[in-house]
Each structure stands twice: as C-alpha cells, then as structure tokens.
C-alpha cells in the first residue's frame, strides 16, 4: 500500500525544554526544496554534514548537522531531512518556523510513523512498538518493545496466519472436489494440522498477554486503617522514603503515587489516607480520594496491623470499603511485633493473606511474588514481545473462530462452515499487523504518538 504524493510535514522531534541537541524532522515531496532554501543545497544522501541553517534573509539561525535520506530509503519512505541543532527552545522554534515558511506544515501526532506504515516501511504492530518503546516503564518492557519493533511479533502472527490459510486451502479443496473417493475432511493429517494451529494460538496468546502486562503494568492501591503501616510499605516497595511516616494517625492526607518494577512488571503503587471517620476537612477529603482510587484499582493491598487485636477483630467491617469486584489481598503488617511467621496463604473465603514486616523488610519478597502470581506474570527466558489489548482481542477472536472450525470439522464435517470460520480467523489476525484495518483504528493508534514520531 503506497501512500501517494502528499504535502510535506515537519516537527520538532526532540522533547520540549532545553537540551544539548534538538532535532527538526521534515518529510515529503518538498523536502529537497526546503533543504536548498535552508542550507543552500541538498546534502549528500546518508552523510552527516555541518551546515549553517539560514533564515529568510540569509542570516544564520544556528549551525548544526544536516542529514538527508532520499525516498524510498528512509524512515517514512519519502525524502526526509533531519536538522540537528542546539537544543534550546527558542532555536528549535525559529528553525521549525523557517521550515514551515519554506512550504511544510506542522505534522500531526504520529504522522511520521503513520507515513512509514502507509508506505510499507513497517506494519501496524511494529508502528505501535515504537510508541511502546518510548513509553516503556522498565528495561524488560523496553527490550520487549524493541523485539516487536524488529518484527518478531509480526513474524509469529504471519506464521500463524499462513498456517490458518493452508487449512483453508485444504478445506476448500475438499469442497471443490467432492467427486474424489478420498474424504479429505476425515483425513488424519488435517486433524493433526488443526490441532497444531490450536496449540500455536495458545502459545502466541500467552506471549502476547505477558507482553501486554509488561506494557500496561498493574495499578495497586495500598489501603487500610490509620497507622497500619501503609506508608512504610510504600517506602519499602519504592526503595526510598517516598512517604512521611510518623506515629501520628492521619499523616497521609493525599494520594501518593510511585512507579516501580518487579522483574520488569511495572507497578503503579498508590498510598492512600487511612480509612476512618474524621471531622478534619482535609483528612476527610483524603479519605474520599482513597475510596475513589480503591474503586478503580487493579488490586488492593489492605494493610492490617497484625499486632493490634482490635484491628484484626474489625477486618470484616473494614473491608466494606473495598468493592466486591476489586481483587483484594490482606497484608498483615508488623509481624516483628505480633510474632507471626512470614507466609503467604489463601485465607478465609479465598482472599489471599500476606504476612510481613514493612519495618524490617521480612516477607517483602513473598509479597512481590504474590503480586506477579495474581496476574499470571511469568517472564519468559526467551524474552517477551510487546503487545497491546487490541492484539490480545484479535488473537482471542481468531482463536474462537479456529475452535469453532475444529468443532464443526469433528462433529459435522461441514466443510463450507469450517472454511468460513477459518476465513474469519485469518481476517482477525490481519487486524494485528494492519493488513485489515479501518481509518478509525489508524486514527486512534497514531494520535497517541508523540509529535515528531
């Protein structure tokens, strides 16, 4: 799918603010004309050269490196010019305005990557991996995004799609040649191929799920009564004193947020105000915010003072603050005072219980493992692949079509219906890489990118 000649776009490709280097990127049919107006000549392709960047009167705006990439051998498949100057915001703005004056327009978010996709320089899953690489919250997430950007996830999707296509061809051949004495639909080899495809769906779906966890992480809210040790637990998980800890109840008034990683799994940890009735207007607002965050958490760690019999006796009443639909773990803190052993157990009613001491760190490793186990996060020794919710949804739908095809094949030998289910599965897989897409989907994906990417 080749993108026809369009207007020329430009954007500042580096982050806002001051820096040693700033980059303005240009792409489109007017790139060479802009280079001549700005630099006096078109640079030799793929060779960095030192140039003065000139304004409309011929006076220098800045001095820096210019790189020209002739299409189609470029990021976008079009002529591309990159101007690397000093990274002050004023210099970058002057350079950007000069490029716009020479005939470019300001690029929309993600438009450079979108042109790369439309010009077949990368597929849709690879394009999304660029944004995932930029936004990665851990080293493992960054490596997973890079592997997907390099095409590993797309290759596995294509291999699976090819296997589904071969099944379709086999089934449709059986439909087209009914006069043959051999019953192709009852062929043992066909059943074995179908089973192989089903197993590969299972493996790829799990790989994608692990990749999505690396990308999206988990939002964990620490809740409980005042002085249960919530802020101490946050500090232990964060690895530094992120929250003030005192013996005075109600120290935490607002929601404190920290981002950490456990074996590459990003965790968004929120420490909240102690849950109680309070006449203090500020503390009451903090408690209201705590309940709001609890209601939208991926998991709540409800901290209980294990050394306080009253706190243990009122657990059931306290848990009324947690909506039934929110996954919950009871964390019995201060076991250095209560004498309880470090452990993780199922607990009554299936609510997990973790016994630890935020003061000494005892039991923290058990909590970390528990959080990974709760969502089935198991880092693969072969390396994860970055994936998104839409990829998982497309894989789920494709897999459901294959399962239906398998049932129709084994119970009814309904060739036409089997072929249709396999066609639908093939189409769902095509949505992942962008072979099947809609303008609305593309708009939503690329609008989430940075300007200049």
C-alpha positions in Angstrom: 0.0 0.0 0.0 1.9 3.0 -1.3 1.0 6.5 0.0 0.5 8.9 -2.9 2.5 12.2 -3.0 1.2 14.5 -0.3 2.1 17.7 1.4 5.4 18.0 3.3 5.3 17.7 7.1 7.7 19.0 9.8 8.0 18.7 13.5 10.5 19.2 16.4 11.4 15.5 17.1 13.1 16.0 20.5 11.3 16.5 23.8 10.3 20.1 24.9 12.7 22.0 27.0 16.4 22.7 27.0 19.0 20.2 25.8 22.4 19.8 24.2 20.8 18.8 20.9 17.4 19.5 19.3 16.1 17.9 16.1 13.7 19.1 13.5 12.4 16.4 11.1 11.0 17.0 7.6 9.3 14.5 5.3 7.6 14.8 1.9 7.9 15.9 -1.7 9.1 19.5 -0.9 12.0 18.3 1.3 14.7 18.9 -1.2 13.4 22.4 -2.0 13.3 23.2 1.8 16.9 21.9 2.1 18.0 24.3 -0.6 16.2 27.2 1.0 17.5 26.5 4.4 21.0 25.1 3.7 21.8 26.4 0.3 22.0 22.9 -1.2 20.6 19.4 -0.8 23.1 17.4 1.4 24.6 14.2 0.0 22.2 11.4 1.0 23.0 9.5 4.2 26.1 11.6 5.1 26.1 14.0 8.0 27.4 17.4 7.2 28.0 20.6 9.1 25.8 23.5 7.8 24.5 26.9 8.7 20.7 27.0 9.0 19.7 30.2 7.2 16.6 32.4 7.8 14.7 34.1 5.0 17.2 37.0 4.8 20.2 34.6 4.6 21.3 35.1 8.1 22.2 32.1 10.2 19.7 30.8 12.8 22.0 28.1 14.1 24.9 25.8 13.0 24.5 22.1 13.2 24.3 18.8 11.4 22.0 18.0 8.4 21.1 14.5 7.3 19.2 13.8 4.1 17.6 10.5 3.3 16.2 10.0 -0.2 13.0 8.1 -0.5 12.1 5.3 -0.5 15.2 4.5 1.6 14.1 6.5 4.6 12.1 6.3 7.8 8.8 7.3 6.0 9.6 6.1 2.5 9.7 9.7 1.4 12.5 12.2 1.2 13.5 13.0 4.8 15.6 15.8 6.2 16.8 15.9 9.8 18.3 19.1 11.2 20.3 18.6 14.4 20.9 22.0 16.1 21.4 23.2 19.6 18.6 22.2 21.8 17.3 25.5 23.1 13.5 26.0 22.8 14.0 29.4 21.0 16.4 27.9 18.5 14.1 25.0 17.8 11.1 27.2 17.4 12.9 29.5 14.9 14.1 26.5 12.9 10.7 25.0 12.9 9.1 28.3 11.7 11.7 28.6 8.9 10.9 25.1 7.7 7.1 25.9 7.7 7.7 29.1 5.8 9.5 27.2 3.1 6.4 25.1 2.4 6.0 22.4 5.1 3.1 22.1 7.5 3.2 21.1 11.2 3.0 17.3 11.5 0.2 15.7 13.5 0.9 13.3 16.3 2.4 10.1 15.0 2.2 11.3 11.4 5.8 10.3 10.5 5.2 6.8 11.7 1.9 6.7 10.0 3.5 7.5 6.7 6.1 4.8 7.3 3.2 2.3 7.8 1.3 3.5 4.8 4.5 3.3 2.7 5.1 -0.3 3.8 8.2 0.5 5.8 6.8 -1.3 8.8 3.5 -2.9 9.7 0.9 -1.7 12.3 2.3 -3.9 15.2 5.8 -2.5 14.6 4.5 1.0 14.5 2.8 0.6 17.8 6.0 -0.9 19.2 7.7 2.5 18.6 5.3 4.2 21.0 5.7 1.3 23.4 9.5 1.6 23.3 9.2 5.3 24.1 6.7 4.8 26.9 8.4 1.6 28.4 8.4 1.6 32.2 11.2 -1.0 32.7 14.2 -2.4 30.9 12.3 -5.6 30.2 9.4 -3.6 28.7 11.9 -1.7 26.5 13.5 -4.9 25.3 10.1 -6.4 24.5 9.1 -3.3 22.5 12.4 -3.4 20.6 11.8 -7.1 19.7 8.3 -6.2 18.4 9.7 -3.2 16.5 12.2 -5.5 14.9 9.3 -7.6 13.6 9.4 -10.7 15.9 5.8 -10.4 17.0 4.6 -9.7 13.5 6.6 -12.7 12.1 4.8 -15.0 14.6 1.4 -13.6 13.7 2.2 -14.0 9.9 3.3 -17.6 10.5 0.1 -18.4 12.3 -1.9 -16.7 9.6 -0.1 -18.7 7.0 -1.0 -21.9 8.9 -4.7 -20.9 9.0 -4.6 -20.1 5.3 -3.2 -23.5 4.5 -6.0 -25.1 6.5 -8.5 -23.0 4.5 -6.9 -24.2 1.2 -7.1 -27.8 2.3 -10.8 -27.5 3.3 -11.8 -25.6 0.2 -10.0 -28.2 -2.0 -12.2 -30.8 -0.3 -15.3 -28.7 -1.1 -14.2 -28.2 -4.7 -13.5 -31.8 -5.5 -16.4 -33.7 -3.9 -16.2 -36.5 -6.6 -12.9 -37.7 -5.2 -13.2 -41.0 -3.4 -10.9 -39.8 -0.5 -12.8 -38.0 2.3 -10.4 -35.0 2.8 -12.4 -33.8 5.8 -11.8 -37.0 7.6 -8.1 -37.1 6.8 -6.0 -37.7 9.9 -3.3 -35.2 8.6 -6.0 -32.4 8.5 -6.9 -33.1 12.1 -3.2 -33.0 13.2 -2.7 -29.7 11.4 -5.8 -28.3 13.0 -4.5 -29.3 16.4 -1.1 -27.8 15.7 -2.7 -24.5 14.8 -4.8 -24.5 18.0 -1.7 -25.1 20.1 0.2 -22.3 18.4 -2.7 -20.0 19.1 -2.4 -20.9 22.8 1.3 -20.1 22.9 1.1 -16.8 21.0 -1.9 -15.6 23.1 0.1 -16.3 26.3 3.2 -14.5 24.8 1.0 -11.5 23.9 -0.6 -11.5 27.3 2.8 -11.3 29.0 3.8 -8.5 26.7 0.7 -6.6 27.5 1.4 -6.9 31.2 5.0 -5.6 30.6 3.5 -2.6 28.8 0.5 -1.8 30.9 1.6 -3.0 34.4 -0.7 -3.1 37.4 -2.2 -0.4 39.5 -2.0 -1.4 43.2 -3.7 0.7 45.9 -2.4 0.4 49.5 -5.4 0.9 51.8 -6.3 0.3 55.5 -6.8 2.0 58.8 -4.5 4.8 60.0 -1.1 3.7 61.4 -1.4 0.2 59.9 1.9 0.8 58.1 0.7 1.7 54.6 3.3 4.4 54.0 6.1 2.2 55.4 5.1 -0.5 53.0 5.1 2.0 50.1 8.6 3.1 51.1 9.8 -0.5 51.2 8.4 -1.2 47.8 9.8 2.1 46.3 13.2 1.6 47.9 13.3 5.0 49.5 11.4 7.3 51.8 8.7 8.4 49.4 6.1 9.0 52.1 6.3 10.6 55.6 6.0 8.1 58.4 5.1 9.1 61.9 3.3 7.7 64.9 0.5 10.3 64.5 -2.6 8.8 62.9 -3.8 10.5 59.7 -0.3 11.7 58.4 -1.2 10.8 54.8 -3.8 13.2 53.6 -3.5 12.8 49.8 -2.8 10.0 47.4 0.9 9.3 46.9 2.0 7.7 43.7 5.1 5.7 42.9 6.1 3.7 39.9 8.3 0.6 40.5 9.1 -2.6 38.6 9.2 -6.2 39.8 11.2 -8.4 37.4 10.1 -6.0 34.6 6.5 -5.8 35.6 5.6 -2.1 36.0 3.6 -1.4 39.2 1.8 1.9 39.8 1.6 2.0 43.6 -0.8 4.4 45.4 -0.6 5.1 49.1 -3.9 6.4 50.5 -5.2 8.1 53.6 -6.2 5.9 56.5 -9.9 4.8 56.3 -11.8 6.2 59.3 -14.4 8.8 60.1 -12.7 12.2 60.6 -14.1 15.6 61.4 -11.0 17.1 59.9 -12.0 18.6 56.5 -8.6 17.9 54.8 -8.3 14.4 56.1 -11.9 13.7 55.1 -11.1 14.8 51.5 -8.1 12.5 51.6 -10.3 9.6 52.7 -12.8 10.4 49.9 -9.9 10.3 47.4 -8.7 7.0 48.9 -12.1 5.4 48.3 -12.2 6.7 44.7 -8.8 5.1 44.0 -9.8 1.8 45.7 -12.8 1.6 43.4 -10.7 1.6 40.2 -7.6 -0.3 41.3 -6.4 -3.5 39.6 -5.6 -4.8 43.1 -6.0 -3.5 46.7 -3.4 -4.3 49.3 -5.4 -3.9 52.5 -2.9 -3.4 55.3 -3.8 -4.7 58.8 -1.8 -4.1 62.0 -1.1 -7.7 63.0 -0.1 -6.6 66.5 -3.4 -4.9 67.2 -6.2 -7.3 68.2 -8.8 -4.7 67.7 -7.7 -4.2 64.0 -7.9 -7.9 63.5 -11.3 -8.2 65.0 -12.8 -5.5 62.8 -11.3 -6.7 59.5 -14.7 -7.7 58.0 -16.2 -4.3 58.8 -13.1 -2.5 57.3 -13.3 -4.5 54.1 -16.7 -2.9 53.4 -14.6 0.0 51.9 -13.5 -2.3 49.1 -16.0 -3.0 46.3 -16.6 -6.8 45.8 -15.4 -6.7 42.2 -11.9 -5.4 43.1 -9.2 -8.1 43.6 -8.0 -7.9 47.2 -5.0 -9.1 49.3 -4.9 -8.8 53.1 -1.4 -7.7 54.2 -0.8 -8.4 57.9 2.0 -5.9 58.7 4.2 -5.6 61.8 4.8 -9.3 62.3 8.1 -8.3 64.0 5.8 -7.2 66.9 3.0 -9.8 66.6 5.3 -12.9 66.4 3.6 -14.2 63.2 5.8 -16.0 60.7 6.5 -14.8 57.2 4.0 -16.5 54.9 1.5 -16.2 52.0 -1.7 -18.2 52.4 -5.1 -18.5 50.7 -7.0 -17.2 53.8 -10.7 -17.5 54.5 -13.1 -17.1 51.6 -10.2 -17.3 49.1 -8.8 -13.8 50.0 -5.0 -14.1 49.9 -3.1 -13.2 53.1 0.5 -12.0 53.2 2.3 -11.7 56.5 5.3 -9.3 56.5 7.1 -6.5 58.3 7.5 -3.2 56.5 9.8 -2.1 59.3 12.3 -4.9 58.8 11.6 -6.0 55.2 10.7 -9.5 56.2 8.2 -11.0 53.8 8.6 -8.4 51.1 9.9 -10.9 48.6 6.8 -13.0 49.2 4.6 -10.0 48.5 6.4 -9.3 45.3 6.0 -12.9 44.1 2.3 -12.8 45.1 1.7 -9.7 43.0 3.2 -11.4 40.0 1.3 -14.6 40.6 -2.0 -12.7 41.0 -2.0 -11.8 37.3 0.0 -14.7 36.0 3.1 -12.8 35.1 6.0 -15.1 34.4 8.9 -13.6 32.5 10.0 -15.8 29.6 13.6 -16.8 29.4 13.4 -16.4 25.6 12.3 -12.7 26.0 8.9 -11.1 25.9 7.2 -9.4 22.9 5.4 -6.1 23.3 1.7 -6.4 22.8 -1.5 -4.4 23.3 -5.0 -5.1 24.4 -6.3 -4.9 20.8 -3.7 -7.6 19.8 -5.0 -9.8 22.5 -8.6 -9.2 21.5 -7.8 -10.0 17.9 -6.0 -13.2 18.9 -8.9 -14.2 21.1 -11.4 -13.7 18.2 -9.2 -15.6 15.8 -8.8 -18.4 18.2 -12.5 -18.7 18.8 -13.1 -19.0 15.1 -10.5 -21.8 14.9 -12.1 -23.6 17.8 -15.5 -23.3 16.2 -13.9 -24.6 12.9 -12.5 -27.6 14.8 -15.8 -28.4 16.4 -17.6 -28.2 13.0 -15.0 -30.4 11.4 -15.0 -33.1 14.0 -18.8 -33.3 14.7 -20.4 -32.3 11.5 -17.8 -32.4 8.7 -19.4 -29.2 7.5 -16.7 -28.0 5.0 -18.3 -24.7 4.0 -18.9 -23.6 7.6 -15.3 -24.7 8.6 -13.9 -22.7 5.7 -15.9 -19.6 6.7 -14.6 -19.8 10.3 -11.1 -20.1 9.1 -11.5 -17.1 6.8 -12.8 -15.1 9.8 -9.8 -16.2 11.8 -7.4 -15.2 9.1 -9.0 -11.7 8.9 -8.8 -11.2 12.7 -5.1 -12.0 12.5 -4.7 -9.4 9.7 -6.0 -6.7 12.1 -2.9 -7.1 14.3 -0.4 -6.2 11.6 -2.7 -3.8 9.7 -3.4 -5.9 6.7 -7.0 -5.5 7.7 -7.7 -2.1 9.3 -10.0 0.9 9.3 -9.4 4.6 9.2 -10.9 5.0 12.7 -8.5 2.4 14.1 -5.5 4.1 12.5 -6.5 7.5 13.7 -6.8 6.2 17.3 -3.5 4.5 17.2 -1.3 7.2 15.7 -3.0 10.0 17.7 -1.4 8.6 20.8 2.1 9.1 19.5 4.5 11.9 20.2 4.7 14.9 17.8 7.7 14.2 15.6 7.3 10.4 15.6 
